């Protein structure tokens, strides 16, 4: 497939910034929804490379934020056998 280039802008998305890839660029790069990528930031340049690697269990556990994800999940008190 031929090389695709577009001009676009970086836009606010939540508390961060986002770059939207159009369908032609994504197809030319072989990127689909859920593709894992590595982002490399250099002065004046951002490089996005596809990776086939999925995070290891240790990497996922290291990224766990107790203040965000810790504590009781249910919003109500235990009932029945849970309360024992």
C-alpha positions as a Markdown table, in Angstrom:
| # | Residue | x | y | z |
|---|---|---|---|---|
| 1 | Unk | 0.0 | 0.0 | 0.0 |
| 2 | Unk | 1.2 | 3.5 | -0.8 |
| 3 | Unk | 2.5 | 5.8 | 2.0 |
| 4 | Unk | -0.2 | 8.0 | 3.4 |
| 5 | Unk | 0.3 | 11.5 | 4.9 |
| 6 | Unk | -2.2 | 13.8 | 6.4 |
| 7 | Unk | -2.2 | 17.2 | 8.2 |
| 8 | Unk | -4.3 | 17.2 | 11.4 |
| 9 | Unk | -4.2 | 18.7 | 14.9 |
| 10 | Unk | -3.7 | 17.5 | 18.4 |
| 11 | Unk | -6.9 | 17.9 | 20.5 |
| 12 | Unk | -7.8 | 17.8 | 24.1 |
| 13 | Unk | -9.2 | 14.4 | 25.2 |
| 14 | Unk | -10.1 | 14.3 | 28.9 |
| 15 | Unk | -7.0 | 15.4 | 30.9 |
| 16 | Unk | -4.7 | 14.6 | 28.0 |
| 17 | Unk | -4.1 | 15.2 | 24.3 |
| 18 | Unk | -5.2 | 12.9 | 21.4 |
| 19 | Unk | -4.2 | 12.4 | 17.8 |
| 20 | Unk | -6.8 | 10.9 | 15.6 |
| 21 | Unk | -5.7 | 8.7 | 12.7 |
| 22 | Unk | -8.0 | 8.7 | 9.7 |
| 23 | Unk | -9.0 | 5.4 | 8.1 |
| 24 | Unk | -6.5 | 5.6 | 5.2 |
| 25 | Unk | -3.5 | 6.3 | 7.4 |
| 26 | Unk | -4.5 | 3.5 | 9.8 |
| 27 | Unk | -5.0 | 1.1 | 7.0 |
| 28 | Unk | -1.7 | 2.0 | 5.4 |
| 29 | Unk | 0.1 | 1.3 | 8.7 |
| 30 | Unk | -1.9 | -1.9 | 9.4 |
| 31 | Unk | -3.3 | -0.4 | 12.6 |
| 32 | Unk | -6.8 | -1.5 | 13.8 |
| 33 | Unk | -8.7 | -0.9 | 17.0 |
| 34 | Unk | -6.8 | -2.4 | 19.9 |
| 35 | Unk | -3.4 | -2.4 | 18.2 |
| 36 | Unk | -0.6 | -2.0 | 20.8 |
| 37 | Unk | 1.8 | 0.8 | 20.1 |
| 38 | Unk | 4.9 | 2.4 | 21.5 |
| 39 | Unk | 5.1 | 6.2 | 21.5 |
| 40 | Unk | 8.5 | 7.8 | 21.4 |
| 41 | Unk | 8.8 | 11.5 | 22.1 |
| 42 | Unk | 11.7 | 13.6 | 20.8 |
| 43 | Unk | 12.0 | 17.4 | 20.5 |
| 44 | Unk | 9.6 | 18.4 | 17.7 |
| 45 | Unk | 8.8 | 14.8 | 16.8 |
| 46 | Unk | 6.5 | 12.0 | 18.0 |
| 47 | Unk | 7.1 | 8.4 | 16.6 |
| 48 | Unk | 4.3 | 5.8 | 16.9 |
| 49 | Unk | 5.5 | 2.2 | 16.4 |
| 50 | Unk | 3.3 | -0.9 | 16.5 |
| 51 | Unk | 4.2 | -3.6 | 19.0 |
| 52 | Unk | 3.0 | -7.2 | 19.2 |
| 53 | Unk | 3.9 | -7.5 | 22.8 |
| 54 | Unk | 1.2 | -7.6 | 25.4 |
| 55 | Unk | 2.0 | -6.4 | 29.0 |
| 56 | Unk | 3.2 | -9.0 | 31.4 |
| 57 | Unk | 1.4 | -9.7 | 34.7 |
| 58 | Unk | 4.2 | -7.8 | 36.6 |
| 59 | Unk | 3.8 | -4.8 | 34.3 |
| 60 | Unk | 0.0 | -4.8 | 34.8 |
| 61 | Unk | 0.4 | -5.1 | 38.6 |
| 62 | Unk | 3.1 | -2.3 | 38.7 |
| 63 | Unk | 0.6 | 0.0 | 36.9 |
| 64 | Unk | -2.1 | -0.7 | 39.5 |
| 65 | Unk | -3.1 | 2.5 | 41.3 |
| 66 | Unk | -4.4 | 1.6 | 44.8 |
| 67 | Unk | -5.9 | 5.1 | 45.3 |
| 68 | Unk | -7.9 | 4.8 | 42.0 |
| 69 | Unk | -8.7 | 1.1 | 42.0 |
| 70 | Unk | -8.4 | 0.0 | 45.7 |
| 71 | Unk | -11.1 | -0.5 | 48.3 |
| 72 | Unk | -14.4 | -2.1 | 48.2 |
| 73 | Unk | -16.0 | -2.3 | 44.8 |
| 74 | Unk | -19.6 | -2.6 | 46.0 |
| 75 | Unk | -21.4 | 0.5 | 47.1 |
| 76 | Unk | -23.4 | -1.3 | 49.7 |
| 77 | Unk | -22.7 | -3.4 | 52.8 |
| 78 | Unk | -22.2 | -7.1 | 52.6 |
| 79 | Unk | -25.4 | -9.2 | 53.0 |
| 80 | Unk | -26.1 | -12.9 | 53.6 |
| 81 | Unk | -23.1 | -15.2 | 53.7 |
| 82 | Unk | -20.8 | -12.3 | 52.7 |
| 83 | Unk | -21.5 | -10.6 | 56.1 |
| 84 | Unk | -20.4 | -13.7 | 58.1 |
